[in-house]
Amino acid sequence: MTSDFGSGAADPRAARGFGSGAADSRAGEGRRGGSRDEPRKPAPPEQTESERAREICLNQLSTRPRTRAELAKVLARKEISEEVIAEVLDRYDEVGIIDDAAFARAWVSSRHHGRGLARRALANELRQRGVDAEVASEALESVDDESEAETARALVDRKLRTATGTPEAVFRRLVGMLARKGYPAGIAIRAVKDALAARDEEAAEFAENVDADALADQADPLS
Protein backbone atom coordinates (compact mmCIF):
# COMPACT_ATOMS: atom_id res chain seq x y z
CA MET A 1 0.00 0.00 0.00
CA THR A 2 1.32 3.39 -0.90
CA SER A 3 1.65 5.62 2.04
CA ASP A 4 -0.04 9.02 2.01
CA PHE A 5 3.19 10.48 3.30
CA GLY A 6 5.04 9.04 0.35
CA SER A 7 2.55 10.51 -2.09
CA GLY A 8 3.38 14.03 -0.88
CA ALA A 9 7.05 13.78 -1.96
CA ALA A 10 8.30 16.40 -4.40
CA ASP A 11 7.49 15.63 -8.00
CA PRO A 12 10.71 15.68 -10.05
CA ARG A 13 8.78 17.07 -13.01
CA ALA A 14 7.47 19.93 -10.89
CA ALA A 15 11.02 20.66 -9.78
CA ARG A 16 12.12 20.72 -13.38
CA GLY A 17 9.21 22.98 -14.25
CA PHE A 18 10.01 25.37 -11.43
CA GLY A 19 13.58 25.57 -12.53
CA SER A 20 12.54 26.18 -16.13
CA GLY A 21 10.20 28.98 -15.11
CA ALA A 22 12.95 30.73 -13.17
CA ALA A 23 15.24 30.51 -16.14
CA ASP A 24 12.52 31.85 -18.42
CA SER A 25 11.95 34.69 -15.98
CA ARG A 26 15.63 35.54 -15.93
CA ALA A 27 15.77 35.38 -19.70
CA GLY A 28 12.79 37.69 -19.95
CA GLU A 29 14.44 40.15 -17.62
CA GLY A 30 17.55 39.97 -19.73
CA ARG A 31 15.51 40.72 -22.83
CA ARG A 32 13.72 43.62 -21.18
CA GLY A 33 16.93 45.11 -19.96
CA GLY A 34 18.91 44.25 -23.07
CA SER A 35 19.09 47.75 -24.55
CA ARG A 36 22.87 47.33 -24.54
CA ASP A 37 22.49 44.97 -27.46
CA GLU A 38 20.49 47.48 -29.53
CA PRO A 39 22.44 49.25 -32.30
CA ARG A 40 23.52 52.79 -31.43
CA LYS A 41 21.96 55.66 -33.33
CA PRO A 42 24.43 57.47 -35.57
CA ALA A 43 25.63 60.82 -34.20
CA PRO A 44 24.13 63.86 -35.98
CA PRO A 45 26.47 65.43 -38.54
CA GLU A 46 28.61 68.22 -37.12
CA GLN A 47 27.53 71.76 -38.07
CA THR A 48 29.64 73.74 -40.47
CA GLU A 49 30.86 77.12 -39.27
CA SER A 50 28.40 78.90 -41.57
CA GLU A 51 25.49 76.86 -40.23
CA ARG A 52 26.53 77.62 -36.68
CA ALA A 53 26.82 81.32 -37.47
CA ARG A 54 23.34 81.40 -39.01
CA GLU A 55 21.87 79.60 -36.00
CA ILE A 56 23.48 82.12 -33.63
CA CYS A 57 22.10 85.03 -35.67
CA LEU A 58 18.57 83.64 -35.78
CA ASN A 59 18.61 83.05 -32.03
CA GLN A 60 19.68 86.66 -31.49
CA LEU A 61 17.04 88.01 -33.88
CA SER A 62 14.29 85.97 -32.24
CA THR A 63 14.42 88.22 -29.16
CA ARG A 64 14.57 91.62 -30.88
CA PRO A 65 15.88 93.24 -34.08
CA ARG A 66 19.66 93.65 -34.18
CA THR A 67 22.05 95.80 -36.15
CA ARG A 68 24.77 94.29 -38.31
CA ALA A 69 27.39 95.46 -35.82
CA GLU A 70 25.58 93.83 -32.89
CA LEU A 71 25.41 90.48 -34.71
CA ALA A 72 29.03 90.72 -35.79
CA LYS A 73 30.09 91.32 -32.19
CA VAL A 74 28.16 88.26 -30.96
CA LEU A 75 29.58 86.05 -33.72
CA ALA A 76 33.13 87.18 -32.98
CA ARG A 77 32.60 86.39 -29.31
CA LYS A 78 31.50 82.88 -30.35
CA GLU A 79 34.80 82.54 -32.27
CA ILE A 80 33.29 82.62 -35.75
CA SER A 81 35.91 83.61 -38.32
CA GLU A 82 35.82 87.06 -39.91
CA GLU A 83 35.31 85.53 -43.36
CA VAL A 84 32.21 83.60 -42.29
CA ILE A 85 30.84 86.59 -40.37
CA ALA A 86 31.09 88.75 -43.49
CA GLU A 87 29.59 86.02 -45.68
CA VAL A 88 26.58 85.38 -43.44
CA LEU A 89 25.84 89.03 -42.67
CA ASP A 90 26.22 90.11 -46.31
CA ARG A 91 23.61 87.50 -47.23
CA TYR A 92 21.30 88.68 -44.44
CA ASP A 93 21.69 92.24 -45.75
CA GLU A 94 20.74 91.13 -49.25
CA VAL A 95 17.53 89.39 -48.21
CA GLY A 96 16.53 92.06 -45.68
CA ILE A 97 16.87 89.98 -42.53
CA ILE A 98 19.03 92.77 -41.13
CA ASP A 99 18.41 96.40 -42.11
CA ASP A 100 20.19 99.08 -40.09
CA ALA A 101 18.15 101.93 -41.59
CA ALA A 102 14.85 100.27 -40.64
CA PHE A 103 16.27 99.40 -37.23
CA ALA A 104 17.27 103.04 -36.64
CA ARG A 105 13.85 104.40 -37.64
CA ALA A 106 12.03 101.94 -35.39
CA TRP A 107 14.42 102.60 -32.50
CA VAL A 108 14.00 106.38 -32.71
CA SER A 109 10.20 106.15 -32.86
CA SER A 110 9.97 103.67 -29.99
CA ARG A 111 12.45 105.34 -27.65
CA HIS A 112 11.25 108.90 -28.30
CA HIS A 113 7.55 108.20 -27.85
CA GLY A 114 7.91 105.43 -25.30
CA ARG A 115 10.75 106.72 -23.10
CA GLY A 116 10.71 110.40 -24.02
CA LEU A 117 14.35 110.43 -25.15
CA ALA A 118 15.62 113.43 -27.08
CA ARG A 119 17.76 113.37 -30.21
CA ARG A 120 21.05 113.63 -28.33
CA ALA A 121 20.33 110.52 -26.25
CA LEU A 122 18.90 108.66 -29.24
CA ALA A 123 22.00 109.40 -31.32
CA ASN A 124 24.18 108.06 -28.53
CA GLU A 125 22.15 104.83 -28.28
CA LEU A 126 22.31 104.26 -32.04
CA ARG A 127 26.07 104.86 -32.01
CA GLN A 128 26.47 102.29 -29.23
CA ARG A 129 24.64 99.76 -31.42
CA GLY A 130 26.95 100.35 -34.33
CA VAL A 131 24.57 102.27 -36.58
CA ASP A 132 26.39 104.38 -39.16
CA ALA A 133 26.32 108.12 -38.38
CA GLU A 134 24.62 109.00 -41.68
CA VAL A 135 21.96 106.31 -41.23
CA ALA A 136 21.34 107.50 -37.66
CA SER A 137 21.08 111.12 -38.79
CA GLU A 138 18.39 110.25 -41.33
CA ALA A 139 16.38 108.38 -38.70
CA LEU A 140 16.66 111.28 -36.23
CA GLU A 141 15.07 113.68 -38.74
CA SER A 142 11.68 112.39 -37.58
CA VAL A 143 12.25 114.19 -34.24
CA ASP A 144 12.32 117.99 -34.64
CA ASP A 145 12.53 120.88 -32.17
CA GLU A 146 8.77 121.08 -31.81
CA SER A 147 8.45 117.37 -31.08
CA GLU A 148 11.22 117.58 -28.48
CA ALA A 149 9.58 120.57 -26.77
CA GLU A 150 6.17 118.85 -26.65
CA THR A 151 7.64 115.61 -25.28
CA ALA A 152 9.70 117.47 -22.69
CA ARG A 153 6.65 119.33 -21.44
CA ALA A 154 4.63 116.09 -21.24
CA LEU A 155 7.38 114.47 -19.17
CA VAL A 156 7.50 117.44 -16.80
CA ASP A 157 3.72 117.57 -16.37
CA ARG A 158 3.69 113.87 -15.49
CA LYS A 159 6.47 114.25 -12.92
CA LEU A 160 4.91 117.33 -11.38
CA ARG A 161 1.86 115.36 -10.26
CA THR A 162 3.91 113.72 -7.52
CA ALA A 163 6.77 116.22 -7.10
CA THR A 164 7.41 117.56 -3.61
CA GLY A 165 9.68 120.26 -2.23
CA THR A 166 10.26 123.93 -2.88
CA PRO A 167 9.75 125.26 -6.41
CA GLU A 168 13.51 125.74 -6.72
CA ALA A 169 14.24 122.12 -5.72
CA VAL A 170 11.56 120.80 -8.07
CA PHE A 171 12.89 123.00 -10.86
CA ARG A 172 16.42 121.62 -10.50
CA ARG A 173 15.28 117.99 -10.31
CA LEU A 174 13.11 118.25 -13.40
CA VAL A 175 15.72 120.08 -15.47
CA GLY A 176 18.21 117.39 -14.46
CA MET A 177 15.77 114.64 -15.47
CA LEU A 178 15.36 116.15 -18.93
CA ALA A 179 19.12 116.62 -19.32
CA ARG A 180 19.66 112.91 -18.63
CA LYS A 181 17.19 112.13 -21.41
CA GLY A 182 19.27 114.18 -23.83
CA TYR A 183 17.33 117.46 -23.95
CA PRO A 184 19.28 120.65 -24.64
CA ALA A 185 19.38 123.09 -21.72
CA GLY A 186 17.14 125.63 -23.46
CA ILE A 187 14.31 123.18 -24.12
CA ALA A 188 14.60 121.62 -20.65
CA ILE A 189 14.58 124.92 -18.73
CA ARG A 190 11.69 126.39 -20.71
CA ALA A 191 9.60 123.24 -20.33
CA VAL A 192 10.03 123.22 -16.55
CA LYS A 193 9.51 126.99 -16.21
CA ASP A 194 6.25 126.89 -18.19
CA ALA A 195 4.98 123.88 -16.24
CA LEU A 196 5.73 125.52 -12.89
CA ALA A 197 4.05 128.73 -14.00
CA ALA A 198 0.82 126.78 -14.49
CA ARG A 199 1.08 124.80 -11.25
CA ASP A 200 0.21 127.10 -8.34
CA GLU A 201 0.82 130.63 -7.09
CA GLU A 202 4.09 129.87 -5.31
CA ALA A 203 5.53 127.96 -8.26
CA ALA A 204 4.31 130.62 -10.68
CA GLU A 205 6.06 133.34 -8.71
CA PHE A 206 9.30 131.36 -8.79
CA ALA A 207 8.95 130.67 -12.54
CA GLU A 208 8.40 134.35 -13.27
CA ASN A 209 11.86 135.13 -11.94
CA VAL A 210 13.58 132.39 -13.96
CA ASP A 211 15.56 133.77 -16.90
CA ALA A 212 15.39 130.74 -19.16
CA ASP A 213 17.67 132.17 -21.86
CA ALA A 214 20.42 133.19 -19.42
CA LEU A 215 20.33 129.83 -17.64
CA ALA A 216 20.40 127.98 -20.95
CA ASP A 217 23.46 129.93 -22.10
CA GLN A 218 25.24 129.15 -18.83
CA ALA A 219 24.40 125.46 -18.98
CA ASP A 220 25.06 124.94 -22.68
CA PRO A 221 27.00 127.87 -24.23
CA LEU A 222 27.07 126.13 -27.64
CA SER A 223 23.28 125.69 -27.86
C-alpha positions in Angstrom: 0.0 0.0 0.0 1.3 3.4 -0.9 1.7 5.6 2.0 0.0 9.0 2.0 3.2 10.5 3.3 5.0 9.0 0.4 2.5 10.5 -2.1 3.4 14.0 -0.9 7.0 13.8 -2.0 8.3 16.4 -4.4 7.5 15.6 -8.0 10.7 15.7 -10.0 8.8 17.1 -13.0 7.5 19.9 -10.9 11.0 20.7 -9.8 12.1 20.7 -13.4 9.2 23.0 -14.3 10.0 25.4 -11.4 13.6 25.6 -12.5 12.5 26.2 -16.1 10.2 29.0 -15.1 12.9 30.7 -13.2 15.2 30.5 -16.1 12.5 31.9 -18.4 12.0 34.7 -16.0 15.6 35.5 -15.9 15.8 35.4 -19.7 12.8 37.7 -19.9 14.4 40.1 -17.6 17.6 40.0 -19.7 15.5 40.7 -22.8 13.7 43.6 -21.2 16.9 45.1 -20.0 18.9 44.2 -23.1 19.1 47.7 -24.5 22.9 47.3 -24.5 22.5 45.0 -27.5 20.5 47.5 -29.5 22.4 49.3 -32.3 23.5 52.8 -31.4 22.0 55.7 -33.3 24.4 57.5 -35.6 25.6 60.8 -34.2 24.1 63.9 -36.0 26.5 65.4 -38.5 28.6 68.2 -37.1 27.5 71.8 -38.1 29.6 73.7 -40.5 30.9 77.1 -39.3 28.4 78.9 -41.6 25.5 76.9 -40.2 26.5 77.6 -36.7 26.8 81.3 -37.5 23.3 81.4 -39.0 21.9 79.6 -36.0 23.5 82.1 -33.6 22.1 85.0 -35.7 18.6 83.6 -35.8 18.6 83.1 -32.0 19.7 86.7 -31.5 17.0 88.0 -33.9 14.3 86.0 -32.2 14.4 88.2 -29.2 14.6 91.6 -30.9 15.9 93.2 -34.1 19.7 93.7 -34.2 22.1 95.8 -36.2 24.8 94.3 -38.3 27.4 95.5 -35.8 25.6 93.8 -32.9 25.4 90.5 -34.7 29.0 90.7 -35.8 30.1 91.3 -32.2 28.2 88.3 -31.0 29.6 86.1 -33.7 33.1 87.2 -33.0 32.6 86.4 -29.3 31.5 82.9 -30.4 34.8 82.5 -32.3 33.3 82.6 -35.7 35.9 83.6 -38.3 35.8 87.1 -39.9 35.3 85.5 -43.4 32.2 83.6 -42.3 30.8 86.6 -40.4 31.1 88.8 -43.5 29.6 86.0 -45.7 26.6 85.4 -43.4 25.8 89.0 -42.7 26.2 90.1 -46.3 23.6 87.5 -47.2 21.3 88.7 -44.4 21.7 92.2 -45.8 20.7 91.1 -49.3 17.5 89.4 -48.2 16.5 92.1 -45.7 16.9 90.0 -42.5 19.0 92.8 -41.1 18.4 96.4 -42.1 20.2 99.1 -40.1 18.1 101.9 -41.6 14.8 100.3 -40.6 16.3 99.4 -37.2 17.3 103.0 -36.6 13.9 104.4 -37.6 12.0 101.9 -35.4 14.4 102.6 -32.5 14.0 106.4 -32.7 10.2 106.1 -32.9 10.0 103.7 -30.0 12.4 105.3 -27.6 11.2 108.9 -28.3 7.6 108.2 -27.9 7.9 105.4 -25.3 10.8 106.7 -23.1 10.7 110.4 -24.0 14.3 110.4 -25.2 15.6 113.4 -27.1 17.8 113.4 -30.2 21.1 113.6 -28.3 20.3 110.5 -26.2 18.9 108.7 -29.2 22.0 109.4 -31.3 24.2 108.1 -28.5 22.2 104.8 -28.3 22.3 104.3 -32.0 26.1 104.9 -32.0 26.5 102.3 -29.2 24.6 99.8 -31.4 26.9 100.4 -34.3 24.6 102.3 -36.6 26.4 104.4 -39.2 26.3 108.1 -38.4 24.6 109.0 -41.7 22.0 106.3 -41.2 21.3 107.5 -37.7 21.1 111.1 -38.8 18.4 110.3 -41.3 16.4 108.4 -38.7 16.7 111.3 -36.2 15.1 113.7 -38.7 11.7 112.4 -37.6 12.2 114.2 -34.2 12.3 118.0 -34.6 12.5 120.9 -32.2 8.8 121.1 -31.8 8.5 117.4 -31.1 11.2 117.6 -28.5 9.6 120.6 -26.8 6.2 118.8 -26.6 7.6 115.6 -25.3 9.7 117.5 -22.7 6.6 119.3 -21.4 4.6 116.1 -21.2 7.4 114.5 -19.2 7.5 117.4 -16.8 3.7 117.6 -16.4 3.7 113.9 -15.5 6.5 114.2 -12.9 4.9 117.3 -11.4 1.9 115.4 -10.3 3.9 113.7 -7.5 6.8 116.2 -7.1 7.4 117.6 -3.6 9.7 120.3 -2.2 10.3 123.9 -2.9 9.8 125.3 -6.4 13.5 125.7 -6.7 14.2 122.1 -5.7 11.6 120.8 -8.1 12.9 123.0 -10.9 16.4 121.6 -10.5 15.3 118.0 -10.3 13.1 118.2 -13.4 15.7 120.1 -15.5 18.2 117.4 -14.5 15.8 114.6 -15.5 15.4 116.2 -18.9 19.1 116.6 -19.3 19.7 112.9 -18.6 17.2 112.1 -21.4 19.3 114.2 -23.8 17.3 117.5 -24.0 19.3 120.6 -24.6 19.4 123.1 -21.7 17.1 125.6 -23.5 14.3 123.2 -24.1 14.6 121.6 -20.6 14.6 124.9 -18.7 11.7 126.4 -20.7 9.6 123.2 -20.3 10.0 123.2 -16.6 9.5 127.0 -16.2 6.3 126.9 -18.2 5.0 123.9 -16.2 5.7 125.5 -12.9 4.0 128.7 -14.0 0.8 126.8 -14.5 1.1 124.8 -11.2 0.2 127.1 -8.3 0.8 130.6 -7.1 4.1 129.9 -5.3 5.5 128.0 -8.3 4.3 130.6 -10.7 6.1 133.3 -8.7 9.3 131.4 -8.8 9.0 130.7 -12.5 8.4 134.3 -13.3 11.9 135.1 -11.9 13.6 132.4 -14.0 15.6 133.8 -16.9 15.4 130.7 -19.2 17.7 132.2 -21.9 20.4 133.2 -19.4 20.3 129.8 -17.6 20.4 128.0 -20.9 23.5 129.9 -22.1 25.2 129.2 -18.8 24.4 125.5 -19.0 25.1 124.9 -22.7 27.0 127.9 -24.2 27.1 126.1 -27.6 23.3 125.7 -27.9 
